[in-house]
Amino acid sequence: MTEWTRLPDLASRAVGGGVVWANDELFAERENLIKPAEPVYQTYTFGHKGQVYDGWETRRRREAGVDQAVVRLGMPGVVRGIVVDTAFFKGNYPPFCWVEGAQVDGYPSADEITEWFPLVERTALKGDEKHFFDVTEGHRVTHVRLTIDPDGGVARLRVHGEPLADPRLLVGGIDLAALENGAVVTGCSNMFYSSPNNLIAPGQATVMGEGWETARRRDDGNDWVSLRLAAPGVVQLVELDTSHFKGNAPGWASVRGCDERKDPDAWFDLLPRTRLQPDTRHRFVVDATEATAVRLDIYPDGGMARLRILGTLTSDGVSHLQTMWAKTTN
């Protein structure tokens, strides 16, 4: 065991990592690569595609080429070591693999990432074994690409390192839209699958059912949720989290604000209509603007795990909360 294994796994689903693309996953899902738990195996558990494996497994190639999976790190940072675990893949593990990294801003799709640098050189693998690779590349990494040559199965990919946050996203203050801080859902276009209150619940969603999801639209409209913030505040950052929504995330979203103290009908853009990625925690710095309410529009429909509106309380906001506290505690 190497020293860097004590560092956090930057790719783990537990910290918001996601497998954003794989060229093939016929036998076993790509998402298994970043499950926090150790892989398991049960004999004679056959599905309609064969033995069920707790890992990522591609079909047998009948032509030249390699298979690949791209992982968006839940915590971007400097990678110190990588574990490629072929647990329980004995006759179907890949003979070779290599790993590359990328540093990109924003939320690109996998095919929009064009510049990759090596983290682990092409190396022979063994079946049913953990392979530990030291990484000396010192750049911040947001995505990694695992290549297996030519095909086969990998149970887990661990990317250990030191998280390095984007300073532009280190906004102080509170979540003005948090349920626990007193924010309230005031309207919603559709709540067929789950309540919009889930959007502003504490913590991260652990499964799709802990978010808000609408029915499929068959018209030209879009779905929305409106909120009264916990108190008047200056909005500085908007977080739109589509974690766990993979084939049913909205394609786009926008967020508008309103200062009801001045004009309850005067809505303004906080975040203009913006493209979203499935299964991704998006964070957007916005122009600091006072608001008492916000409205999230998703286009055309779908699901979202969490909505966060980060900012600071105005003097009116502080007074409001102090007054409410005094009324209800004396």
C-alpha positions as CSV (number, residue, x, y, z in Angstrom):
1,M,0.0,0.0,0.0
2,T,1.4,3.4,-1.0
3,E,1.2,6.6,1.1
4,W,-1.0,8.4,-1.4
5,T,-3.9,5.9,-0.9
6,R,-4.7,7.8,2.2
7,L,-5.5,10.9,0.1
8,P,-9.2,11.3,-0.9
9,D,-10.5,9.6,-4.1
10,L,-11.2,12.6,-6.3
11,A,-13.3,10.5,-8.7
12,S,-15.6,8.8,-6.2
13,R,-19.4,9.1,-6.6
14,A,-19.4,9.9,-2.9
15,V,-17.9,13.3,-3.7
16,G,-19.8,14.0,-6.9
17,G,-17.7,12.2,-9.5
18,G,-19.4,11.0,-12.7
19,V,-18.5,8.7,-15.6
20,V,-19.6,11.1,-18.4
21,W,-18.9,8.8,-21.4
22,A,-17.7,5.4,-22.5
23,N,-17.6,4.0,-26.0
24,D,-19.0,0.7,-24.9
25,E,-20.6,-0.8,-21.8
26,L,-22.5,-3.8,-23.2
27,F,-21.8,-6.2,-20.3
28,A,-21.5,-3.9,-17.3
29,E,-22.2,-0.2,-16.6
30,R,-19.5,2.4,-16.7
31,E,-20.9,4.0,-13.5
32,N,-19.6,1.0,-11.5
33,L,-16.1,2.3,-12.0
34,I,-16.5,5.1,-9.3
35,K,-18.7,3.4,-6.8
36,P,-17.3,4.1,-3.3
37,A,-17.8,0.5,-2.0
38,E,-15.3,-2.3,-2.8
39,P,-16.4,-4.5,-5.7
40,V,-18.3,-7.7,-4.9
41,Y,-19.1,-10.9,-6.8
42,Q,-21.9,-13.4,-6.7
43,T,-21.8,-16.6,-8.6
44,Y,-24.5,-17.6,-11.1
45,T,-26.1,-14.1,-11.1
46,F,-26.8,-14.0,-14.8
47,G,-28.8,-11.3,-16.6
48,H,-29.9,-11.2,-20.2
49,K,-26.3,-10.2,-21.2
50,G,-24.5,-12.8,-19.1
51,Q,-22.9,-12.9,-15.7
52,V,-23.5,-9.6,-13.8
53,Y,-20.2,-7.9,-12.9
54,D,-19.7,-5.1,-10.4
55,G,-17.5,-3.1,-12.7
56,W,-17.2,-1.7,-16.2
57,E,-17.1,-4.4,-19.0
58,T,-17.0,-4.0,-22.7
59,R,-17.8,-6.5,-25.5
60,R,-15.1,-8.6,-27.2
61,R,-13.6,-6.7,-30.0
62,R,-13.5,-8.2,-33.5
63,E,-11.6,-5.3,-35.0
64,A,-8.6,-3.2,-34.1
65,G,-9.1,-0.5,-31.5
66,V,-9.4,0.3,-27.8
67,D,-12.1,1.0,-25.3
68,Q,-12.3,4.2,-23.2
69,A,-14.2,5.9,-20.4
70,V,-14.1,9.5,-19.3
71,V,-14.6,10.4,-15.6
72,R,-15.4,13.9,-14.4
73,L,-13.7,14.3,-11.0
74,G,-16.1,15.2,-8.1
75,M,-13.2,17.2,-6.6
76,P,-10.7,18.5,-9.2
77,G,-7.2,18.6,-7.9
78,V,-3.6,17.4,-8.2
79,V,-3.5,13.6,-8.7
80,R,-0.9,11.7,-6.7
81,G,-1.8,8.1,-7.5
82,I,-4.3,5.9,-9.4
83,V,-5.6,2.5,-8.7
84,V,-6.9,0.3,-11.5
85,D,-8.7,-2.6,-9.9
86,T,-9.6,-5.7,-12.0
87,A,-11.3,-7.5,-9.1
88,F,-13.1,-10.7,-10.2
89,F,-12.3,-10.1,-13.9
90,K,-10.1,-13.2,-14.5
91,G,-10.6,-14.4,-18.0
92,N,-12.0,-11.1,-19.3
93,Y,-9.6,-8.4,-17.9
94,P,-7.8,-6.0,-20.3
95,P,-4.2,-6.9,-21.0
96,F,-3.1,-3.2,-21.0
97,C,-4.3,0.2,-19.9
98,W,-3.3,3.8,-19.6
99,V,-4.7,6.9,-18.0
100,E,-4.8,10.5,-19.2
101,G,-5.8,13.8,-17.5
102,A,-7.4,17.1,-18.6
103,Q,-7.9,20.5,-17.0
104,V,-10.9,22.3,-18.5
105,D,-13.1,25.1,-17.3
106,G,-16.9,24.9,-17.3
107,Y,-18.9,21.8,-18.1
108,P,-17.9,20.4,-21.5
109,S,-19.2,17.1,-22.9
110,A,-16.6,14.4,-23.3
111,D,-16.1,15.0,-27.0
112,E,-15.4,18.7,-26.4
113,I,-12.3,17.9,-24.3
114,T,-9.5,17.9,-26.9
115,E,-6.3,18.2,-24.8
116,W,-5.2,15.3,-22.7
117,F,-1.8,14.7,-20.9
118,P,-0.4,11.4,-19.6
119,L,-0.9,10.4,-16.0
120,V,-0.2,6.6,-16.3
121,E,1.7,5.2,-19.3
122,R,0.6,2.1,-21.1
123,T,1.1,-0.7,-18.7
124,A,0.3,-4.4,-18.6
125,L,-2.5,-5.6,-16.2
126,K,-3.3,-8.8,-14.4
127,G,-6.7,-10.3,-13.7
128,D,-8.4,-10.0,-10.3
129,E,-5.8,-7.6,-8.9
130,K,-5.4,-4.0,-7.7
131,H,-2.7,-2.1,-9.7
132,F,-1.1,1.0,-8.0
133,F,0.4,3.7,-10.2
134,D,2.3,6.7,-8.8
135,V,1.5,9.9,-10.6
136,T,4.2,12.7,-10.9
137,E,2.2,15.1,-13.2
138,G,1.7,18.2,-11.1
139,H,-1.2,19.9,-13.0
140,R,-4.7,20.3,-11.6
141,V,-7.0,17.7,-13.2
142,T,-10.7,18.0,-13.8
143,H,-11.3,14.9,-15.9
144,V,-9.5,11.6,-16.4
145,R,-9.7,9.2,-19.4
146,L,-9.1,5.5,-18.8
147,T,-8.1,3.5,-21.9
148,I,-8.2,-0.3,-21.9
149,D,-6.4,-2.2,-24.7
150,P,-8.2,-3.8,-26.4
151,D,-11.3,-4.6,-24.3
152,G,-12.5,-6.3,-21.1
153,G,-13.5,-5.4,-17.6
154,V,-12.3,-3.0,-14.8
155,A,-14.0,-3.1,-11.5
156,R,-12.9,0.2,-10.0
157,L,-10.9,3.3,-10.9
158,R,-9.6,5.3,-7.9
159,V,-8.0,8.7,-8.5
160,H,-6.2,9.7,-5.2
161,G,-5.0,13.3,-4.8
162,E,-5.2,16.7,-3.2
163,P,-8.3,18.7,-4.0
164,L,-7.7,22.2,-5.4
165,A,-10.7,24.4,-5.6
166,D,-11.3,27.1,-8.3
167,P,-10.9,30.3,-6.3
168,R,-13.6,32.0,-8.4
169,L,-16.1,29.6,-6.9
170,L,-15.1,30.3,-3.2
171,V,-18.0,32.6,-2.5
172,G,-18.7,33.4,1.2
173,G,-22.1,33.7,2.8
174,I,-25.0,31.2,3.0
175,D,-27.4,29.3,0.8
176,L,-30.3,31.7,0.5
177,A,-32.5,29.0,-1.0
178,A,-31.9,26.3,1.6
179,L,-35.0,24.7,3.2
180,E,-33.2,24.6,6.5
181,N,-32.6,28.4,6.4
182,G,-36.2,29.2,5.8
183,A,-36.6,29.3,2.0
184,V,-40.0,28.2,0.7
185,V,-41.3,26.8,-2.6
186,T,-44.0,29.1,-3.8
187,G,-44.9,27.5,-7.2
188,C,-44.1,24.6,-9.5
189,S,-45.2,23.6,-13.0
190,N,-45.1,19.9,-12.4
191,M,-44.2,17.5,-9.6
192,F,-45.2,14.2,-11.1
193,Y,-42.3,12.1,-9.8
194,S,-41.1,14.0,-6.8
195,S,-41.5,17.2,-4.7
196,P,-39.7,20.4,-5.6
197,N,-38.9,20.7,-1.9
198,N,-36.2,18.1,-2.6
199,L,-34.4,20.7,-4.6
200,I,-33.5,22.7,-1.5
201,A,-33.2,19.9,1.0
202,P,-30.0,19.6,3.1
203,G,-27.0,17.6,1.8
204,Q,-26.3,16.0,-1.5
205,A,-28.8,13.7,-3.2
206,T,-27.7,10.1,-3.1
207,V,-30.1,8.7,-5.6
208,M,-32.3,10.1,-8.4
209,G,-35.5,9.9,-6.2
210,E,-34.0,12.5,-3.8
211,G,-34.3,15.2,-6.4
212,W,-37.2,16.9,-8.3
213,E,-38.4,15.3,-11.5
214,T,-41.2,16.2,-13.9
215,A,-43.2,14.2,-16.3
216,R,-42.2,14.1,-20.0
217,R,-43.6,17.1,-21.8
218,R,-45.3,16.6,-25.1
219,D,-45.8,20.3,-25.9
220,D,-43.7,23.4,-26.6
221,G,-43.6,24.6,-22.9
222,N,-41.1,24.1,-20.1
223,D,-41.1,23.3,-16.4
224,W,-40.2,25.7,-13.6
225,V,-40.1,26.2,-9.8
226,S,-40.3,29.5,-7.9
227,L,-38.9,30.1,-4.4
228,R,-39.1,32.8,-1.7
229,L,-35.5,33.1,-0.4
230,A,-34.9,32.6,3.3
231,A,-34.4,36.4,3.6
232,P,-33.4,39.3,1.3
233,G,-29.9,38.8,0.1
234,V,-27.2,39.5,-2.5
235,V,-26.9,36.5,-4.8
236,Q,-23.4,35.7,-5.9
237,L,-23.4,32.1,-7.1
238,V,-26.0,29.7,-8.5
239,E,-25.5,25.9,-8.3
240,L,-27.6,23.6,-10.5
241,D,-26.9,19.9,-9.6
242,T,-28.1,17.2,-12.0
243,S,-26.4,14.4,-10.1
244,H,-28.0,11.0,-10.9
245,F,-30.1,12.3,-13.7
246,K,-28.4,10.8,-16.7
247,G,-31.0,10.2,-19.5
248,N,-33.5,12.6,-18.0
249,A,-31.6,15.8,-17.1
250,P,-32.8,19.1,-18.5
251,G,-31.0,20.2,-21.6
252,W,-30.8,23.8,-20.5
253,A,-31.8,26.0,-17.5
254,S,-32.1,29.6,-16.5
255,V,-32.5,31.4,-13.1
256,R,-34.3,34.7,-12.6
257,G,-34.5,36.8,-9.5
258,C,-37.0,39.3,-8.2
259,D,-36.8,41.9,-5.4
260,E,-40.4,41.9,-4.2
261,R,-39.9,44.8,-1.9
262,K,-39.5,47.0,-5.0
263,D,-41.7,45.3,-7.7
264,P,-43.0,41.7,-7.4
265,D,-43.4,41.5,-11.2
266,A,-39.9,42.8,-12.2
267,W,-37.9,39.7,-12.9
268,F,-34.3,39.9,-14.0
269,D,-31.8,37.4,-15.2
270,L,-29.4,35.9,-12.7
271,L,-28.3,33.1,-15.0
272,P,-29.4,33.3,-18.6
273,R,-30.5,30.1,-20.4
274,T,-27.4,27.9,-20.1
275,R,-26.7,24.4,-21.4
276,L,-26.5,21.7,-18.7
277,Q,-24.7,18.3,-18.6
278,P,-26.3,15.1,-17.2
279,D,-25.2,13.9,-13.8
280,T,-23.1,17.0,-13.1
281,R,-22.8,19.6,-10.3
282,H,-22.8,23.0,-12.1
283,R,-21.6,26.1,-10.3
284,F,-21.9,29.6,-11.9
285,V,-20.6,32.9,-10.5
286,V,-23.2,35.6,-11.2
287,D,-23.3,39.4,-10.9
288,A,-24.0,40.3,-7.3
289,T,-27.6,41.2,-7.2
290,E,-30.2,41.8,-4.4
291,A,-33.2,39.4,-4.5
292,T,-36.0,38.1,-2.3
293,A,-37.2,35.4,-4.7
294,V,-35.9,33.3,-7.6
295,R,-37.4,31.2,-10.4
296,L,-35.7,28.2,-11.9
297,D,-36.8,27.3,-15.5
298,I,-35.7,24.0,-17.0
299,Y,-35.9,23.3,-20.7
300,P,-38.0,21.4,-21.6
301,D,-38.4,19.0,-18.7
302,G,-36.5,16.5,-16.6
303,G,-35.0,16.3,-13.2
304,M,-32.6,18.1,-11.0
305,A,-31.0,17.0,-7.7
306,R,-30.3,20.3,-6.0
307,L,-30.6,24.1,-6.4
308,R,-28.3,26.3,-4.4
309,I,-28.4,30.1,-4.3
310,L,-25.3,31.3,-2.5
311,G,-24.9,34.8,-1.3
312,T,-24.9,37.2,1.7
313,L,-27.8,38.6,3.7
314,T,-28.6,42.3,3.3
315,S,-29.2,44.4,6.3
316,D,-33.0,44.0,5.7
317,G,-32.3,40.2,5.6
318,V,-30.5,40.2,8.9
319,S,-33.3,42.2,10.5
320,H,-36.0,39.9,9.1
321,L,-34.4,36.8,10.5
322,Q,-33.7,38.5,13.9
323,T,-37.4,39.6,14.1
324,M,-38.7,36.1,13.2
325,W,-36.3,34.6,15.8
326,A,-37.5,37.0,18.5
327,K,-41.1,36.4,17.7
328,T,-40.9,32.6,17.9
329,T,-38.4,32.2,20.8
330,N,-39.7,34.6,23.5
